[in-house]
């Protein structure tokens, strides 16, 4: 089991990757799953999904806005109070912002992306590091995006914030390796799930074409000829948490069906 007996913290609880991460962590033997998200309803939905999967894994739900340092420190402290330690953190929470090219950037929107995707992720990361140091190690996973490798012009602001996070992850890996803490990143491409379904439906309405035609045009450029699903992305992220990745830090794992090939 990927995360057997590990206490895993997951930020960003939504109907896509967040819930998939929570359920998979429970399925893969986590000792406990601590979840942070701004919406109590989404936190409740994630716990319900775990229970509907027939799992009795202990769950901690803490309303958390990662842009608030005190919220992140509270989530970390409550996790240790309830379960004794933190073995893994998956930084999944994000703010996408408007779809706009760099040429037509709204810099206030870019600042909000930075506030959540860079500074918020760092808030959560810095909140768990002291606990991991005390425990003798841990694993931190940054959920990043293929858009910083293969530009998608309408995601300029979002990608700028994620590129900053990518560099930060490299520096963190260098800094905290001496404490037995690993820092790795998973770069997700087009990810099948609720968010992408909504995007395709919106684009189909705008361009008056079938959703299937848009999907076919996209997958034509992906070597696997299909869109990688959010459940598959969750497996890649939890692999980086697991002991199977014990020799990895500062790594950049591409999860996109080969859509980006270095």
N, C-alpha and C positions, 0 to 999 in steps of 0.2 A: 504493500500500500504506500502511495507516494508520500503522504504526510502523517504516517502512523504515529500516534502519541504526541503530535506537535500542537502547540497552541498558536493558532493562525489568526491574525488581524487582517481584515479586508475593509478598505475604505471605498466609498462610492457604491451604494446599493441601489441598483436599478433593475428593470425587467430584462436586460441583456446580460452582459458579462458579469456584472456584480452578483446576481443571483446564481448564475452558473458556477462562479468561483465558490460561493458559500456552500452550495449543494455538493459540489465535487470534493471540496475539502472534507466535508462530513463523510462522504462515500469512501474517501481515501484514508480514513482512519484517524482524522484529527482528534486530539484529546478534547479540544474545544474550538469554537469559531466565534470570534468577536467581530461584530459588524458595526461600522460607522456610516451614517448617511444623514442627509438633511431631512428626509421624509420618514416620519415614524411609520407611515403606511407601507412604504417600500421595505423598511426593516422587518415589519410584521410579515409582509409577503415572502421575504426570503426565509424567515423561520418556518412559515407554513410550507414552503416548498421542501425544506429539509424534512419536516415531519411527514409530508405526503410521500416522500421517498422511503418512508419506513425507518428513519434514523432517529436515534435518541441522543445524538451528540449534544453536549451542553452548549448553549448559545447565549451570548451576551449582546444586547442591542443598545447602542448609545447614539442618540441624535447628535450628529457631528457635522459642523461646517469646517472643512479643513482650512479655510481662509482665516479661521480664528484659532490662534495658537492655544488658547486655554481649552478649547473643545478637544483638540488633539491630545493634549496632556491628560485631560480627563479620561478619554477613551483608553489611553495607554495605562494610566494608573488603575482604572477599574478592572481592566483585563488582568493585571498582575494581582490585584486584590482578590479577584474571583478564582483565578486559575494558577497563580503562583509565578508565572513567567510569560514571556513572549518569545516564541521560536521563529515566527515568520510574519512579515508584513507585506501585503500586496497593495501597492499604491494605485488604486483603480479610479478614484474620484477625479473628475475633470470638468472643465467648462469649455464647451466648443466655441461659443460665440457665433457671430453672423457669418454667413457664407459670402466672402468678398475677396477680391484679388488684392495684392499689395498696392497696386496702383490706386485702388479706391478704398484704401484702409480707413477704418474708423479707429483712431488710436485709443480712444477710451475703451473700446471693445477689446483691443489688443492688451491694454493694461489689465482688464479684468481676467483675460486668459492667463496672463503672467501671474496675477494674484492667486489664482487657484492652481494652475497646472505646474508652476514653478514654486512659488512661495508657499502655497498651501501644501503641496507634496512635501516640501522641506519641513513645514511645521509638523506633519505627521511623522516624518522620518526622524527628526531630532527628538520627538517625544518618545520614540521607542528605543533609540540607541542607548541611553543610560541603563535601561532595563536589560537589554541584550548584553551590554558590557558586564553587568553584574552577574548574569547567568553564564558568561563565558563564550557567548557567540550567538549567531542568529543569521537570518537571511532576509534581505530586503529586495523586493522586486518592483521595478518601475514599469507600468504599462505605458508604452510609447506607441508611435505610429509610423507606418510606412511613408506617410506624407512628408516626412523630413528626409527621406531617401529618394523617393520618386515624386517630385512635386505635383500636387493637385491644386492648381491656382486658386480656386475658391476657398481653400483652407489656409491661406497665408498666415493669418494671425494665430490660429490654433497651432499651426506647425512651428511658428517662431517660438512659441512658449515651450513646445515639446522638444525643440532642438536645444533650448537652454537647459531643459531637464536632462537631456542626453549627456551633455558635457558635465553637468553637476554629478550625475551618477558615476562617471569615470573618476572624478576627483574624490567622491565619497569612497569608492572602492579602494583607492590608494590610501585614504586616511584611516579607515576603520578595519582594514584587513588584519592589523596587528592585534585586534581584540577578538578575532575569530568571526567577525561579521562580514558576510558576503553581500555585495550589491550588484545586481544584474538587471538587464532590461529586456523586455519582450516587445518587439515592434510589430504591431498588428496591422494587417492590410485591410481590404474590404472584408467586413466581418458579418456573416449572416446572423440575423436576429431581428429583434423588434425595431431598432433604430434604422437599420438598413432597409427593412421592409417599408418603413414610413418614407424614407428618402426616395426609393424607387416609385412608390405610389405618387409622391409629389411631382417627380420628374415626368412620369407618364402623363399626368394631367397637364402639365405645362407644355409638353411637346406633342401631346395627343398621339401617343404611340403606346402599344401594349407594354406592360411591365416585363413580359417575357422577352421582348425585343431588346430592351435595355440590358437585361441580365445576360442575354446571349452575346451582345456586343462586348460587355465587360469580360466575360469568361473566355472570350476568344483570345485575350491577351495574357491569360493566366496559364502557365504550363500544366497545372493539374486540371484545367478546363472546368473548374467549379469554384464557387465561393467558399472559403473556409468558414466554418460555423463558430459561433461564440463558445459553444461547448468544447471545441477543439482548442480554441485560444486559451480557455481556462486550464486545460491540461498542460499546455506549454508553460503557463505562468506557475502552476503548482510544481511542475518539474523543477523549475529554478528554486523554489522553496525547499524542495526535497533533498535528501542526502545523496541522491543520484547525481546531483550537481555540486557535491561538496568540494570539488576541486575548481569550481568556476567562480570567478568574481570579475567584475568589469566587463562581462560578456554581453554581447548584443545578439539576441536570438530573433531571427526573422520568421514570422508566422503569417505567411501570405500566399501559400500555394505556389511560390516561385515567381510571383508577380514582380518582385524586385530580386534581381540576381546580381550580386556584386561583380 
